[in-house]
Amino acid sequence: MTKNFPIDVGASASFSKTVSESDVYGFAGITGDFAPNHVDEEYMRKSGYGARIAHGALLVGYMSTASSAILRKHSRPTPDETAVSLGYDRVRFLGAVYFGDTITVNYEVTEIDKEHRRSSAAVEVVNQKGEVVAVATHVLKWVPNG
């Protein structure tokens, strides 16, 4: 017999954040990614983007915040399992995120695999103009405690 699952298809959560220069520089400092796309205004002014842009990997970090929110908001904790991220599939950066943009990460559980104790979710990041700037599929796994 398969155990009940701690979250349901359709559960959703969102997270919004204005992406600041300090966010991007802090992320660059932590990761060591000081590529000119992110830190050199003059270099990027000459590019098709016209200004510095946030790291795509920073957006994945914001996706992780939304996955934590879904667990706080909708998960039914069990004493014998802990939810962990198995990763993000089909991550695509569809548009630039500029310093000062406000992004919203929308996270919705789309599939449950009771046998393998996994859930999949559609993740979409939109900017303040309603433009989709990133998408991904996130997989969570419920692992046994003990």
C-alpha positions in Angstrom: 0.0 0.0 0.0 1.3 3.5 -0.9 1.4 6.1 1.8 -0.6 9.3 1.4 1.5 12.1 -0.2 2.3 15.2 1.8 1.4 17.7 -0.9 -1.3 17.9 -3.6 -1.3 18.7 -7.4 -2.3 22.3 -7.8 -0.6 23.6 -4.6 1.0 26.9 -5.5 3.1 29.6 -4.0 4.9 32.7 -5.2 7.8 34.9 -4.1 8.5 38.5 -5.2 11.8 40.4 -5.0 13.3 43.6 -6.4 16.7 42.6 -7.7 19.2 45.1 -6.5 22.8 45.8 -7.3 23.8 44.5 -3.9 22.0 41.2 -4.6 24.0 40.7 -7.8 27.3 41.8 -6.3 26.7 39.6 -3.2 26.0 36.6 -5.4 29.1 37.4 -7.5 31.1 37.5 -4.3 29.8 34.2 -3.0 30.1 32.3 -6.4 33.2 34.1 -7.8 31.3 34.9 -11.0 32.3 38.5 -11.7 31.6 38.2 -15.5 31.3 41.6 -17.1 27.6 40.9 -17.9 26.9 41.3 -14.2 29.4 43.8 -12.9 30.7 46.0 -15.8 28.2 48.8 -16.7 30.3 50.2 -19.5 30.8 46.8 -21.1 27.1 46.0 -21.0 26.1 49.5 -22.2 27.7 48.5 -25.5 25.8 45.2 -25.6 22.3 44.5 -26.9 21.1 44.5 -23.3 22.3 48.1 -22.7 22.9 47.5 -19.0 24.1 45.0 -16.4 21.9 41.9 -15.9 21.5 39.5 -13.0 23.0 36.0 -13.0 20.7 33.3 -14.2 21.8 31.2 -11.3 20.6 33.9 -8.9 17.1 33.4 -10.4 17.4 29.7 -9.7 18.1 30.7 -6.1 14.9 32.7 -6.1 13.1 29.6 -7.4 14.5 27.7 -4.4 12.9 30.3 -2.1 9.5 29.6 -3.8 10.0 25.8 -3.3 10.6 26.5 0.4 7.4 28.6 0.5 5.3 25.8 -1.1 6.5 23.4 1.7 5.6 26.0 4.4 2.3 26.8 2.9 0.9 23.5 1.6 3.0 20.5 2.8 1.6 18.2 5.4 4.7 17.3 7.5 5.2 13.7 8.4 7.4 12.4 11.2 9.0 9.8 8.9 9.9 11.9 5.8 11.8 15.1 4.9 11.4 16.9 1.6 14.6 17.7 -0.3 15.3 19.2 -3.8 16.4 16.8 -6.5 17.0 19.7 -8.8 15.7 21.8 -11.6 15.1 20.4 -15.1 14.6 22.3 -18.4 15.8 25.6 -16.9 15.6 28.4 -19.5 16.4 32.1 -19.2 14.1 33.7 -21.6 14.7 37.4 -20.8 17.2 39.6 -19.0 16.6 40.7 -15.4 18.0 44.1 -14.8 19.0 45.8 -11.6 15.8 47.3 -10.1 13.5 44.8 -11.8 10.9 43.2 -9.6 10.5 39.5 -10.3 7.8 37.1 -9.1 8.5 33.4 -9.0 5.3 31.4 -9.5 5.6 27.7 -8.3 2.8 25.1 -8.9 2.9 21.4 -8.2 1.9 19.6 -11.4 2.6 16.0 -10.8 2.9 13.5 -7.9 4.8 10.2 -8.0 3.7 8.4 -4.9 5.7 5.3 -5.6 9.0 7.2 -5.9 7.9 9.8 -3.3 8.5 12.7 -5.7 6.6 15.8 -6.8 7.2 18.0 -9.9 6.4 21.6 -10.2 6.2 24.2 -13.0 8.2 27.3 -12.1 7.8 30.6 -13.9 9.6 33.9 -13.2 8.0 37.1 -14.5 9.2 40.6 -14.3 7.1 43.7 -13.3 6.0 44.1 -16.9 4.5 40.6 -16.9 7.2 39.2 -19.2 8.3 35.7 -18.6 12.1 35.8 -17.9 12.8 32.2 -16.8 11.1 28.8 -16.5 12.0 25.5 -15.0 10.6 22.2 -13.7 11.5 21.5 -10.1 11.6 18.0 -8.5 11.2 17.5 -4.8 11.8 14.1 -3.1 10.5 12.9 0.2 13.2 10.9 1.9 12.8 8.6 4.9 14.0 10.0 8.3 16.2 8.0 10.5 
